[in-house]
Amino acid sequence: MAYSMAMSPGFGGKPSLNSGVGFNSTPSPQSPALSERRFLSEVELASRWGMSPKTLTRWRGLGRGPVFNKFSKKVAYPLDGENGVLDYEKRHLYVSTSERVPG
């Protein structure tokens, strides 16, 4: 419905220049920090850690594991930055198996 409202008068027309509906394939200028941010998919992270993607799904439901972003139905884990995958891995390094895991 939002698409048809953005169309020029009448259905089946072309989007107007001011409609907000963009079909331009050139990337829009964004802040460098956002455009350079790298993400891992659920499958890529599960493969990296040697676990099932369903484990990551379960962890998200329980509020455990690394932070994640949702892009529509896709889940992505930021690789860099505070609370990213690399930061999560650093915080979960242990010297001994007898160390207590943060709960």
Summary of the structure (lengths in Angstrom):
residues: 103
radius of gyration: 20.5
end to end distance: 45.6
largest distance: 69.5
contacts: 187
relative contact order: 0.11
helix: 33%
strand: 13%
